Amino acid sequence: MTRRRWIADEVSGNRAALVGAHAQHLAQVLRGRVGQEFDIATGDSIRRGRITSIAADRVEFELGEFIPAAPALSLAIVLSIFKFDRMEWAIEKCVELGVRRIVPVVAQRTEAHLAKAAQKRVERWQRIALQASEQSRRASTPEISQPQTLHAAVTAAGGTRIVLAESEEQVMLKDALQTDPAKAEITLAFGPEGGWTESELKLFQGAGWIAASLGSTILRAETAVIAATAITLAELQ
């Protein structure tokens, strides 16, 4: 039977720990006990861990043998903020698929009340990412940055940069991914409900991004994010 994986909150030598609500889930919900073994991700490796002490808000492990881990894929997504329930679902699934970094951005068509509230949602998004990382047996949790302006995200991204756009009719995502296979990092950008504005697409174009399409079907924002992520990771692998 495959051992459950936990991403440690604290690591020191051959010791690791879960703390707070993270520990509470193992201690009280899953009824963990001293002597149980799990896979423990420590940030730079995965090791077998045995519970040595357990309390409501802290579970400590003794770390043993190293466990081989698949190399992390370098895929980042620039995600325009949209309705939080759907956005959280997209974040969860993208993390399960293997996205390495998520950059929330305020686009011109992001609803004003969502843009205002987004700063307070980052901690929740990070919790969702942690849970999804453990569920999918990742070695680490992807970074979720503070919400930023589109201009900042567009100019900061490196490697192969692709903006998904409904207005693009010639270049498909799969084709865009072949433009420079030597680049190790790929960034995908997704618009909000209603899509990118013309001025935003000009911003991407001016910064050297490639516009690509997922086809003629108009997808919901969260569907487009998950579909494009799956296609890209399949190509990278």
C-alpha positions, 0 to 999 in steps of 0.5 A: 500500500502506498504511504501517504505523503506529508510536506513538513512545516519544520525540518532539522537534521533527521527530524521533521514536524507538522504544526498547527492545523496541518498537525491537527488533521493527522493527529485528530482527523486521521487519528495518527499514532506513534510509530506510524510511517509516512513519506515526508517531503522536506523541501529538497528531498523525500524521506521515510518518516516515523512518528515519534510524538503526537499532540493536537497541534504538533506531530514530530517525525524521525527521518529515515531512508531517502525516497527517489522523487520525480524531477519537478517540471518548470511550469508557471501560470499567470492567473487573472483573478475571477470568481473565487470558488471557481478560481480555487478549484482551478488552483487545486487541479493545477497543483495536482497536475504539477504547476510550479508557480502561480501568479494571481493578477488583476486584469482589466475585466477582473471584477472590482470587489474580487480584486479588492478581496484577493489580497486576503485570499492568498493564505487560503490559496496556499492552504489549498496548494499544500493539501493538493500537493500532498494529495498528488504526492508532490515533493514540495508546494508550489509558490503562490505569489501575492496578487500583482498588476498584469504589467508586472507579471508580463514583464517579469516572466522568463523562458517560453511565454504563452498567452491563451487568447480567444482571438487567436485563430492560427496558433494552437497551444501545442504548436506554440510549445514547440517554438523554443524547446531548449527553454526550460521554463514555460509560463502560461497566462489566462484571462478572467471571465470575459477574456483579455482586452485588446490593450492587454493583448497588445501588452503581451505582444509588445513584451514578446509573448506568443498568443495561442488558442485552445480551439474554437470552443469557448471555455469557462476560465477554470476549464481553460486553465486546467485544459491548457495546463494538462496539455502543456505538462503532457508535452513537457513530459 
